[in-house]
Amino acid sequence: MRTVVGVMGAGGVLSASAEETACRLGRLIAEAGWVLLNGGRDGGVMDASARGAREAGGLVVGVLPDADTRRASPHLDVAIRTGIADGRNYVNALSSDVLVALPGRAGTLSEVCFALLAGRTVVLVGWDAGPALAEYAELGQLLRVETPEESVEAVRAALAREG
């Protein structure tokens, strides 16, 4: 079975730097041979990471909050229509072997928390979730890095530990 790496983050308009980070992360995930899973929408981290993975020949799965694909990223290979709105955040978290989160808002934070509660390793790229999740960092389940390259190394290490 292939490794699934979830990429979560802001769904709105991104700065050029944030868009490049998400795209680069998607590309690196694909180059590692992993499946990229995200929220499937046509904007923000979802679209940029999907584009990067697709351009690198990777497999991209989007778990949509909608019952249709009108707002789906054109870079998805598989669109899973859920019709469960933000409930899909739980599906995203549990369907990922490791979750990588770029800066976002409440939806991103919910995916981080669901993944941690399910025992998944979470890698935060360029942000800190705050003191409420410090115990997970102390356990080595919540990791903080600054670059897409560091996040891929953290995913590799997590996968080796969970082996």
PABA-322143 format. One record per atom (N, C-alpha, C, O): residue in three letters; atom name; x, y, z. Coordinates in steps of 0.2 Angstrom, whole numbers, plus 5000, padded with zeros to 4 digits. Each point is the difference from the previous one (the first is absolute). Example, Ala and Ser with C-alpha at 12.3 -4.5 7.8 and 13.67 -1.06 7.14 Angstrom:
BEGIN
zavo	lodren	X	Y	Z
Ala	N	5066	4972	5039
Ala	CA	4996	5006	5000
Ala	C	5004	5006	5000
Ala	O	5005	4999	5003
Ser	N	4993	5006	4993
Ser	CA	5004	5006	5001
Ser	C	4996	5005	5003
Ser	O	5003	5006	5001
This chain:
BEGIN
zavo	lodren	X	Y	Z
Met	N	5004	4994	5000
Met	CA	4996	5006	5000
Met	C	5004	5006	5000
Met	O	5006	5000	5003
Arg	N	4992	5005	4993
Arg	CA	5004	5006	5000
Arg	C	4999	5005	5006
Arg	O	4995	5000	5003
Thr	N	5011	5004	4999
Thr	CA	4999	5004	5005
Thr	C	4996	5007	4998
Thr	O	5001	5002	4994
Val	N	4995	5000	5010
Val	CA	4996	5006	4999
Val	C	5002	5005	5005
Val	O	5000	5000	5006
Val	N	5002	5006	4991
Val	CA	5002	5006	5003
Val	C	4995	5005	4999
Val	O	4999	5002	4995
Gly	N	4998	5000	5011
Gly	CA	4995	5005	5000
Gly	C	5003	5007	5000
Gly	O	5005	5001	5004
Val	N	4993	5004	4992
Val	CA	5002	5007	5000
Val	C	4994	5004	5001
Val	O	4996	5000	4996
Met	N	5005	5004	5010
Met	CA	4994	5004	5002
Met	C	5003	5007	5000
Met	O	5006	5001	5001
Gly	N	4989	5004	4999
Gly	CA	5002	5007	5000
Gly	C	4995	5005	4998
Gly	O	4994	4997	4998
Ala	N	5007	5009	5001
Ala	CA	4996	5005	4999
Ala	C	4996	4999	4993
Ala	O	5003	4997	4995
Gly	N	4991	5004	5005
Gly	CA	4996	4999	4994
Gly	C	4999	5006	4996
Gly	O	4997	4999	4994
Gly	N	5005	5007	5008
Gly	CA	4998	5006	4996
Gly	C	5006	5002	4996
Gly	O	5005	4996	4998
Val	N	4995	5010	5000
Val	CA	5006	5003	4996
Val	C	5006	5000	5004
Val	O	5000	5002	5006
Leu	N	5006	4995	4991
Leu	CA	5006	5000	5003
Leu	C	5005	5005	4997
Leu	O	4999	5002	4995
Ser	N	5006	5000	5010
Ser	CA	5005	5004	4997
Ser	C	5004	4996	4995
Ser	O	5000	4994	5000
Ala	N	5004	5009	4996
Ala	CA	5004	4997	4995
Ala	C	5005	4995	5004
Ala	O	5001	4995	4997
Ser	N	5002	5007	5009
Ser	CA	5004	4996	5003
Ser	C	4997	4994	5003
Ser	O	5002	4994	5000
Ala	N	4992	5007	5003
Ala	CA	4996	4994	5003
Ala	C	4998	4995	4994
Ala	O	5000	4994	5001
Glu	N	4998	5009	4993
Glu	CA	4998	4996	4995
Glu	C	5006	4995	4997
Glu	O	4999	4995	4999
Glu	N	5007	5009	5001
Glu	CA	5006	4996	4998
Glu	C	5002	4995	5005
Glu	O	5002	4994	4998
Thr	N	4997	5007	5008
Thr	CA	5001	4995	5005
Thr	C	4996	4994	5000
Thr	O	5002	4994	5000
Ala	N	4991	5007	4999
Ala	CA	4995	4995	4999
Ala	C	5002	4996	4994
Ala	O	4999	4994	5000
Cys	N	5002	5009	4994
Cys	CA	5002	4997	4994
Cys	C	5006	4996	5001
Cys	O	5000	4994	4997
Arg	N	5005	5008	5006
Arg	CA	5007	4997	5000
Arg	C	4998	4994	5005
Arg	O	5003	4994	4998
Leu	N	4994	5006	5007
Leu	CA	4998	4995	5005
Leu	C	4996	4994	4996
Leu	O	5002	4994	5000
Gly	N	4994	5008	4996
Gly	CA	4996	4995	4995
Gly	C	5005	4996	4996
Gly	O	4999	4994	4999
Arg	N	5005	5010	4998
Arg	CA	5005	4997	4995
Arg	C	5005	4995	5004
Arg	O	5001	4995	4997
Leu	N	5001	5007	5009
Leu	CA	5005	4996	5004
Leu	C	4996	4993	5002
Leu	O	5003	4995	5000
Ile	N	4991	5006	5002
Ile	CA	4996	4994	5002
Ile	C	4999	4995	4994
Ile	O	5001	4994	5001
Ala	N	4998	5009	4993
Ala	CA	4999	4996	4994
Ala	C	5007	4996	4998
Ala	O	5000	4994	4999
Glu	N	5005	5010	5002
Glu	CA	5007	4998	4998
Glu	C	5002	4994	5005
Glu	O	5004	4996	4998
Ala	N	4993	5004	5008
Ala	CA	5002	4995	5005
Ala	C	4996	4994	4999
Ala	O	5001	4995	5003
Gly	N	4994	5005	4992
Gly	CA	4996	4994	4998
Gly	C	4993	5000	5005
Gly	O	4997	4994	4999
Trp	N	5002	5011	5005
Trp	CA	4994	5000	5004
Trp	C	4994	5002	4996
Trp	O	5001	5004	4996
Val	N	4993	4994	5007
Val	CA	4994	5003	4997
Val	C	4999	5007	5004
Val	O	5000	5000	5007
Leu	N	4998	5005	4990
Leu	CA	4998	5006	5003
Leu	C	4992	5000	5001
Leu	O	4997	5000	4995
Leu	N	5001	5001	5011
Leu	CA	4993	5001	5002
Leu	C	4999	5007	5003
Leu	O	5004	5002	5004
Asn	N	4991	5001	4993
Asn	CA	4998	5007	5003
Asn	C	4992	5001	5000
Asn	O	4997	4995	4998
Gly	N	5001	5011	5003
Gly	CA	4993	5002	5001
Gly	C	4997	5001	4993
Gly	O	4994	5001	4999
Gly	N	5010	4998	4995
Gly	CA	4997	5000	4994
Gly	C	4998	5006	4996
Gly	O	4998	5000	4995
Arg	N	5002	5006	5009
Arg	CA	4997	5006	4997
Arg	C	5005	5003	4995
Arg	O	5006	4999	5000
Asp	N	4991	5006	4996
Asp	CA	5003	5003	4995
Asp	C	5004	5007	5002
Asp	O	5001	5004	4996
Gly	N	5001	4996	5010
Gly	CA	5003	5006	5002
Gly	C	5005	4999	5006
Gly	O	5000	4994	5003
Gly	N	5004	5010	4999
Gly	CA	5004	5000	5006
Gly	C	5005	4994	4999
Gly	O	5003	4998	4995
Val	N	4999	5000	5011
Val	CA	5005	4994	5001
Val	C	4998	4994	4996
Val	O	5004	4996	4998
Met	N	4989	5003	5002
Met	CA	4997	4994	4997
Met	C	5002	5000	4993
Met	O	5003	4995	4997
Asp	N	4996	5010	4999
Asp	CA	5001	5000	4993
Asp	C	5008	5001	4998
Asp	O	5002	4996	4996
Ala	N	5001	5008	5008
Ala	CA	5007	5000	4999
Ala	C	5004	4994	5001
Ala	O	5005	4998	4996
Ser	N	4994	4998	5010
Ser	CA	5003	4994	5001
Ser	C	4998	4995	4995
Ser	O	5004	4996	4998
Ala	N	4990	5004	5000
Ala	CA	4998	4995	4995
Ala	C	5003	5001	4993
Ala	O	5002	4996	4997
Arg	N	4999	5011	5001
Arg	CA	5003	5001	4994
Arg	C	5008	4998	5000
Arg	O	5002	4997	4995
Gly	N	5001	5004	5011
Gly	CA	5007	4998	5000
Gly	C	5001	4993	5000
Gly	O	5004	4997	4996
Ala	N	4991	4999	5007
Ala	CA	5001	4993	5000
Ala	C	4998	4997	4993
Ala	O	5003	4996	4997
Arg	N	4992	5007	5000
Arg	CA	4998	4998	4993
Arg	C	5005	5001	4995
Arg	O	5002	4996	4996
Glu	N	5002	5010	5004
Glu	CA	5005	5002	4996
Glu	C	5006	4995	5000
Glu	O	5004	4999	4996
Ala	N	4997	4998	5010
Ala	CA	5005	4995	5002
Ala	C	4998	4993	4998
Ala	O	5004	4996	5002
Gly	N	4990	5003	4996
Gly	CA	4998	4994	4998
Gly	C	4997	4996	5006
Gly	O	4999	4993	4999
Gly	N	4999	5010	5006
Gly	CA	4997	4997	5006
Gly	C	4993	4998	4999
Gly	O	4997	5003	4996
Leu	N	5001	4993	5009
Leu	CA	4992	4999	5001
Leu	C	4997	5005	5005
Leu	O	5003	5000	5005
Val	N	4992	5003	4993
Val	CA	4997	5005	5004
Val	C	4993	4998	5002
Val	O	4996	4999	4995
Val	N	5002	5001	5011
Val	CA	4993	4998	5002
Val	C	4998	5006	5004
Val	O	5003	5003	5005
Gly	N	4991	4999	4993
Gly	CA	4996	5006	5004
Gly	C	4994	4998	5003
Gly	O	4996	4997	4997
Val	N	5003	5004	5010
Val	CA	4994	4998	5003
Val	C	4996	5006	5001
Val	O	5002	5005	5004
Leu	N	4993	4996	4992
Leu	CA	4996	5006	4999
Leu	C	4995	5000	5006
Leu	O	4997	4995	5002
Pro	N	5001	5012	5000
Pro	CA	4995	5000	5005
Pro	C	4993	5000	4996
Pro	O	4995	4999	5003
Asp	N	5005	5002	4991
Asp	CA	4994	5000	4996
Asp	C	4998	4994	4997
Asp	O	5004	4995	5000
Ala	N	4990	5004	4997
Ala	CA	4997	4994	4997
Ala	C	5001	5000	4993
Ala	O	4998	4996	4996
Asp	N	5006	5010	5001
Asp	CA	5001	5000	4993
Asp	C	5007	5003	4999
Asp	O	5004	5001	5005
Thr	N	4999	4999	4989
Thr	CA	5007	5003	4999
Thr	C	5000	5007	4997
Thr	O	5005	5001	4997
Arg	N	4990	5003	5004
Arg	CA	5000	5006	4997
Arg	C	5006	5005	5002
Arg	O	5003	5004	4997
Arg	N	4999	4995	5010
Arg	CA	5006	5004	5002
Arg	C	5006	4995	5001
Arg	O	5004	5002	5004
Ala	N	4996	4993	4993
Ala	CA	5006	4995	5001
Ala	C	5006	5003	4996
Ala	O	4999	5003	4995
Ser	N	5007	4996	5007
Ser	CA	5006	5002	4997
Ser	C	5001	4996	4993
Ser	O	4998	4994	5000
Pro	N	5004	5009	4995
Pro	CA	5001	4997	4994
Pro	C	5006	4995	5000
Pro	O	5001	4996	4995
His	N	5003	5004	5010
His	CA	5006	4996	5001
His	C	4999	4994	5003
His	O	5004	4996	5002
Leu	N	4989	5002	5000
Leu	CA	4999	4994	5004
Leu	C	5000	4994	4995
Leu	O	4998	5000	4994
Asp	N	5004	4994	5008
Asp	CA	4999	4994	4996
Asp	C	4994	4996	5003
Asp	O	4996	4997	4996
Val	N	5003	5004	5010
Val	CA	4994	4997	5003
Val	C	4996	5005	5004
Val	O	5003	5003	5005
Ala	N	4991	4998	4994
Ala	CA	4996	5005	5004
Ala	C	4995	4996	5004
Ala	O	4996	4996	4997
Ile	N	5004	5004	5010
Ile	CA	4995	4996	5004
Ile	C	4995	5005	5002
Ile	O	5002	5005	5004
Arg	N	4992	4995	4994
Arg	CA	4995	5004	5001
Arg	C	4996	4998	5007
Arg	O	4998	4994	5000
Thr	N	5003	5010	5005
Thr	CA	4997	4997	5006
Thr	C	4993	5003	5002
Thr	O	4996	4997	5003
Gly	N	5003	5010	4995
Gly	CA	4994	5003	5002
Gly	C	4999	5001	5008
Gly	O	4995	5001	5002
Ile	N	5011	4999	5001
Ile	CA	4999	5000	5008
Ile	C	5004	5007	5002
Ile	O	5002	5000	5006
Ala	N	4999	5004	4990
Ala	CA	5003	5007	5002
Ala	C	5006	4999	5004
Ala	O	5005	4996	4998
Asp	N	4996	5007	5008
Asp	CA	5006	5000	5003
Asp	C	5001	4993	5004
Asp	O	5006	4999	5002
Gly	N	4989	4997	4998
Gly	CA	5001	4993	5002
Gly	C	5005	4996	4996
Gly	O	5003	4996	5003
Arg	N	4999	5007	4991
Arg	CA	5005	4997	4996
Arg	C	5007	5000	5003
Arg	O	5004	4997	4998
Asn	N	4997	5008	5007
Asn	CA	5006	5001	5003
Asn	C	5002	4994	5004
Asn	O	5006	4998	5000
Tyr	N	4989	4999	5003
Tyr	CA	5002	4993	5003
Tyr	C	5002	4995	4996
Tyr	O	5005	4996	5001
Val	N	4992	5004	4993
Val	CA	5002	4995	4995
Val	C	5007	5001	4997
Val	O	5004	4996	5000
Asn	N	4997	5011	4999
Asn	CA	5007	5002	4998
Asn	C	5005	4997	5005
Asn	O	5005	4997	4998
Ala	N	4994	5005	5008
Ala	CA	5005	4998	5006
Ala	C	5001	4992	5000
Ala	O	5006	4998	5001
Leu	N	4989	4999	4999
Leu	CA	5000	4992	5001
Leu	C	5002	4997	4994
Leu	O	5003	4994	5000
Ser	N	4997	5009	4994
Ser	CA	5002	4996	4994
Ser	C	5007	5002	4998
Ser	O	5003	4997	4996
Ser	N	5000	5007	5008
Ser	CA	5007	5001	4999
Ser	C	5005	4996	5005
Ser	O	4998	5000	5006
Asp	N	5007	4998	4991
Asp	CA	5005	4996	5005
Asp	C	5004	5005	5004
Asp	O	5001	4999	5006
Val	N	5001	5007	4991
Val	CA	5003	5005	5003
Val	C	4996	5006	4997
Val	O	4999	5001	4994
Leu	N	5000	5005	5011
Leu	CA	4997	5006	4997
Leu	C	5005	5005	5001
Leu	O	5004	5001	5005
Val	N	4996	5003	4989
Val	CA	5005	5006	5000
Val	C	4995	5006	4999
Val	O	4996	5000	4996
Ala	N	5005	5005	5009
Ala	CA	4995	5006	5000
Ala	C	5004	5006	4999
Ala	O	5005	5002	5004
Leu	N	4993	5002	4991
Leu	CA	5003	5007	4999
Leu	C	4995	5004	5004
Leu	O	4995	4998	5002
Pro	N	5007	5009	4999
Pro	CA	4996	5004	5003
Pro	C	4993	5001	4997
Pro	O	4999	5000	4994
Gly	N	4996	5000	5011
Gly	CA	4993	5000	4998
Gly	C	4996	5003	5005
Gly	O	5002	5004	5004
Arg	N	4991	4994	4996
Arg	CA	4996	5003	5005
Arg	C	4997	4994	5004
Arg	O	5003	4995	5002
Ala	N	4991	5006	5001
Ala	CA	4997	4995	5004
Ala	C	4999	4993	4997
Ala	O	5001	4995	5003
Gly	N	4997	5005	4990
Gly	CA	5000	4993	4997
Gly	C	5006	4996	5000
Gly	O	5001	4994	5001
Thr	N	5005	5010	4998
Thr	CA	5007	4997	5000
Thr	C	5001	4997	5007
Thr	O	5002	4995	5001
Leu	N	4997	5010	5004
Leu	CA	5001	4998	5007
Leu	C	4996	4994	5002
Leu	O	5002	4995	5004
Ser	N	4992	5004	4993
Ser	CA	4995	4994	5002
Ser	C	5004	4994	4997
Ser	O	5000	4995	5003
Glu	N	5002	5005	4991
Glu	CA	5003	4995	4997
Glu	C	5007	4997	5004
Glu	O	5001	4995	5001
Val	N	5002	5010	5001
Val	CA	5006	4999	5004
Val	C	4998	4996	5007
Val	O	5003	4995	5001
Cys	N	4992	5008	5002
Cys	CA	4998	4997	5006
Cys	C	4997	4993	4999
Cys	O	5001	4995	5004
Phe	N	4995	5004	4991
Phe	CA	4997	4993	4998
Phe	C	5006	4995	4999
Phe	O	5000	4995	5003
Ala	N	5005	5007	4993
Ala	CA	5006	4996	4999
Ala	C	5003	4998	5006
Ala	O	5002	4994	5001
Leu	N	5000	5011	5004
Leu	CA	5003	4999	5006
Leu	C	4996	4995	5004
Leu	O	5003	4995	5003
Leu	N	4991	5006	4998
Leu	CA	4996	4996	5004
Leu	C	4999	4993	4997
Leu	O	4999	4995	5004
Ala	N	5002	5004	4990
Ala	CA	5000	4993	4997
Ala	C	5007	4997	5000
Ala	O	5001	4994	4997
Gly	N	5004	5009	5006
Gly	CA	5007	4998	5000
Gly	C	5004	5001	4994
Gly	O	5006	4997	5000
Arg	N	4992	5007	4996
Arg	CA	5004	5001	4994
Arg	C	5006	5006	5002
Arg	O	4999	5004	5004
Thr	N	5006	4995	4992
Thr	CA	5005	5005	5001
Thr	C	4998	5006	4995
Thr	O	4997	5000	4995
Val	N	5004	5006	5008
Val	CA	4998	5007	4997
Val	C	5007	5004	4999
Val	O	5003	5001	5005
Val	N	4998	5001	4989
Val	CA	5005	5005	4999
Val	C	4998	5007	4998
Val	O	4996	5000	4995
Leu	N	5005	5005	5009
Leu	CA	4998	5007	4999
Leu	C	5006	5003	4996
Leu	O	5006	5000	5002
Val	N	4992	5003	4992
Val	CA	5005	5004	4996
Val	C	4999	5007	5001
Val	O	4995	5003	4997
Gly	N	5010	5000	5007
Gly	CA	5000	5007	5000
Gly	C	4995	5003	5005
Gly	O	4998	5006	4999
Trp	N	5000	4991	5006
Trp	CA	4995	5002	5005
Trp	C	5000	4996	5006
Trp	O	5003	4994	5000
Asp	N	4994	5009	5005
Asp	CA	5000	4996	5007
Asp	C	4993	5000	5002
Asp	O	4996	5005	5000
Ala	N	5002	4989	5002
Ala	CA	4993	4999	5002
Ala	C	4998	5003	5007
Ala	O	4994	5000	5002
Gly	N	5011	5002	5002
Gly	CA	4999	5003	5006
Gly	C	5001	4995	5006
Gly	O	5001	4994	4999
Pro	N	4998	5009	5007
Pro	CA	5001	4995	5006
Pro	C	4995	4995	5001
Pro	O	5002	4995	5004
Ala	N	4992	5005	4993
Ala	CA	4995	4995	5002
Ala	C	5002	4993	4997
Ala	O	4998	4995	5002
Leu	N	5007	5005	4993
Leu	CA	5002	4994	4997
Leu	C	5007	4998	5002
Leu	O	5003	4996	4997
Ala	N	5000	5008	5008
Ala	CA	5007	4999	5002
Ala	C	5002	4993	5002
Ala	O	5005	4997	4998
Glu	N	4990	4999	5005
Glu	CA	5001	4994	5002
Glu	C	5002	4995	4994
Glu	O	5003	4995	5001
Tyr	N	4993	5006	4993
Tyr	CA	5002	4996	4995
Tyr	C	5007	5001	4997
Tyr	O	5003	4996	4997
Ala	N	4999	5011	5003
Ala	CA	5007	5001	4998
Ala	C	5005	4997	5005
Ala	O	5005	4997	4997
Glu	N	4993	5003	5009
Glu	CA	5005	4996	5005
Glu	C	5000	4993	4999
Glu	O	5005	4997	5001
Leu	N	4990	5000	4996
Leu	CA	5000	4993	4999
Leu	C	5003	4998	4993
Leu	O	5001	4994	4998
Gly	N	5000	5012	4998
Gly	CA	5003	4999	4993
Gly	C	4995	4998	4995
Gly	O	5002	4998	4994
Gln	N	4992	5003	5008
Gln	CA	4994	4999	4995
Gln	C	4999	5006	4996
Gln	O	4997	5000	4994
Leu	N	5004	5006	5008
Leu	CA	4999	5006	4997
Leu	C	5007	5003	4999
Leu	O	5003	5002	5005
Leu	N	4999	4999	4989
Leu	CA	5006	5003	4998
Leu	C	4999	5007	4996
Leu	O	4995	5001	4997
Arg	N	5010	5003	5004
Arg	CA	5000	5007	4997
Arg	C	5006	5000	4996
Arg	O	5006	5000	5002
Val	N	4993	5002	4991
Val	CA	5006	5001	4996
Val	C	4998	5007	4996
Val	O	4995	5003	5001
Glu	N	5010	4999	4995
Glu	CA	4999	5006	4997
Glu	C	5000	5000	4992
Glu	O	4997	5004	4997
Thr	N	5005	4990	5000
Thr	CA	5000	5000	4993
Thr	C	4996	4993	4997
Thr	O	5000	4996	5004
Pro	N	4998	5004	4990
Pro	CA	4998	4994	4997
Pro	C	5005	4994	5001
Pro	O	4998	4995	5001
Glu	N	5008	5007	4997
Glu	CA	5005	4995	5001
Glu	C	5001	4997	5006
Glu	O	5000	4993	5001
Glu	N	5000	5011	5005
Glu	CA	5000	4997	5006
Glu	C	4994	4996	5002
Glu	O	5000	4995	5004
Ser	N	4994	5007	4993
Ser	CA	4994	4996	5002
Ser	C	5000	4993	4997
Ser	O	4998	4996	5003
Val	N	5005	5004	4991
Val	CA	5000	4993	4997
Val	C	5005	4996	5004
Val	O	4999	4994	5001
Glu	N	5007	5009	5001
Glu	CA	5004	4996	5005
Glu	C	4997	4998	5006
Glu	O	5001	4994	5003
Ala	N	4995	5010	5000
Ala	CA	4996	4998	5006
Ala	C	4995	4995	4999
Ala	O	4999	4995	5004
Val	N	4998	5005	4990
Val	CA	4995	4995	4998
Val	C	5004	4993	4999
Val	O	4997	4995	5003
Arg	N	5008	5005	4994
Arg	CA	5004	4994	4999
Arg	C	5002	4997	5007
Arg	O	5000	4994	5001
Ala	N	5002	5010	5004
Ala	CA	5002	4998	5006
Ala	C	4994	4997	5004
Ala	O	5001	4995	5003
Ala	N	4993	5009	4996
Ala	CA	4994	4997	5004
Ala	C	4998	4993	4997
Ala	O	4999	4996	5004
Leu	N	5002	5004	4990
Leu	CA	4998	4993	4996
Leu	C	5005	4995	5002
Leu	O	4998	4994	5002
Ala	N	5008	5007	4999
Ala	CA	5005	4995	5002
Ala	C	4999	4998	5007
Ala	O	5000	4994	5002
Arg	N	4998	5011	5003
Arg	CA	4998	4998	5007
Arg	C	4994	4996	5000
Arg	O	5000	4995	5004
Glu	N	4995	5006	4992
Glu	CA	4994	4997	5001
Glu	C	5000	4993	4996
Glu	O	4996	4996	5001
Gly	N	5009	5004	4995
Gly	CA	5002	4994	4996
Gly	C	4995	4995	4999
Gly	O	5002	4995	4996
